[in-house]
Amino acid sequence: MAINSVGQNLATHGSVDNTPAVKDKTILGKDDFMKLLLVELQHQDPTEPMDSEKILSQTSQLATLEASENTNKALADLAASLGASQHFSTIAAIGKTADLGSNAIAHDKGSRSTFEVYFPEDIKAGTLEILNNEGKVVGTVDIDMKDKEGNVLAKKDAGVHQFDWDGVLSNGANAESGIYYVTASYKNESGEALTTRLGTYPIEAVRFEGGKALVKVGSNYVPLDDIREVY
């Protein structure tokens, strides 16, 4: 999963640039175009007035320039509106389930791998399965049904729970470095057999950084682009 990052805002970091904007005088706008046309008409030779066809041509260019500027402004407003709409759509995803599209973890030989798994229902008992690239179960992790004081729990609440895999396979050997996959089989309070897997989490919050949306899944914020499905 992605590394959790801390957002910053202008109130606590950075400064405001009060330098006035400098207008680019190398580009003519429609107002500049109109002024040039009027000056040209005022200073034309009375004995040889400007050709009417030329006036119509310049007027047409002025109209085209104004239409182009209006179109650009309309497109900019539309882009801003679509951006705001996307932000609201992302906020609407809070409370739904996000699928990151993979239940893989990267394991280094001799180390422990820490990961989080979401359980939609309360856990009465269960086991995590560690699978290799062939989909074969090569290791397991029992779901600890004790609290911090060591008392046995009647059930473990539904939600996101963190687990550690020591890298020991079912045959007692240390797992080689590589990619492994995590699934879970458990029973709810009614004794119903259920399954879940790493990579699916409820969306708890949304944060925006640099115009991009980050969603909180588990204990981390990930880019919205990393989400493969929301349901």
C-alpha positions, 0 to 999 in steps of 0.5 A, a space after each residue: 500500500 502507499 505510504 501515508 503522507 501529511 498534507 500542508 496548507 498555506 496557513 502553516 506553510 509557505 507565503 503569499 506572492 504579492 508581486 503584481 502580474 505583468 501583462 504580456 504586451 507581445 500578444 494583441 487582444 481584441 481591444 488592441 486590434 480594435 484600437 489599431 483599426 480605429 487609428 488606421 481609419 482616423 489617419 487614412 488619406 482622404 483622397 485615397 480612403 481605405 478599401 472597404 474590402 480591407 475594412 471588412 477583412 479586418 472586422 472579420 478578423 476582429 470578430 474571429 479573435 473575439 469568438 476565439 477568446 470567448 471560446 477559450 474562456 468558456 472551455 476554462 470555465 467548463 474545465 473548472 466546473 468538471 474538476 469541482 464535479 469530480 471532487 464532489 463525486 469522490 467525496 460521495 464514495 466515502 463509506 463505499 468499498 474500494 478495491 485496489 485490484 491486487 492482494 499482493 505483498 512484497 516479502 523480503 527473506 528473513 524479514 516480517 511482512 506487515 499488512 492490513 485486511 478488511 473483514 466486513 463482518 465480526 470474526 468468530 474464528 479465522 485464518 489468513 492464507 499466504 499464497 505463492 504465484 501459482 495460487 498454492 497456499 504456502 503459509 498461514 497466519 491464525 487470527 489472534 482472538 485475544 485482546 491486548 491483556 491476553 483475554 480471549 475474545 468472544 469475537 473480533 469486531 468487523 473492520 480493518 485489522 493489521 497482521 504480521 507474517 514472519 515469513 515462515 512457510 508451512 514446511 518450516 522454511 523461510 520464504 524466499 524474497 518475492 511476491 505473495 498473496 493474502 486471502 482470509 477464511 473466517 466465520 462470523 457469529 452465526 457460524 457462516 463461513 466467509 472469505 475476504 482478501 487483502 486489497 479491499 477496504 472501506 473508503 473512510 475519507 478523501 483528501 485533495 493535494 495538488 488538485 489530485 484526490 487521495 482516498 483513505 483506505 485502511 491506515 493509508 491514503 492512496 491516489 484515486 487512480 490506484 482504485 480499480 473499483 468502488 462498490 
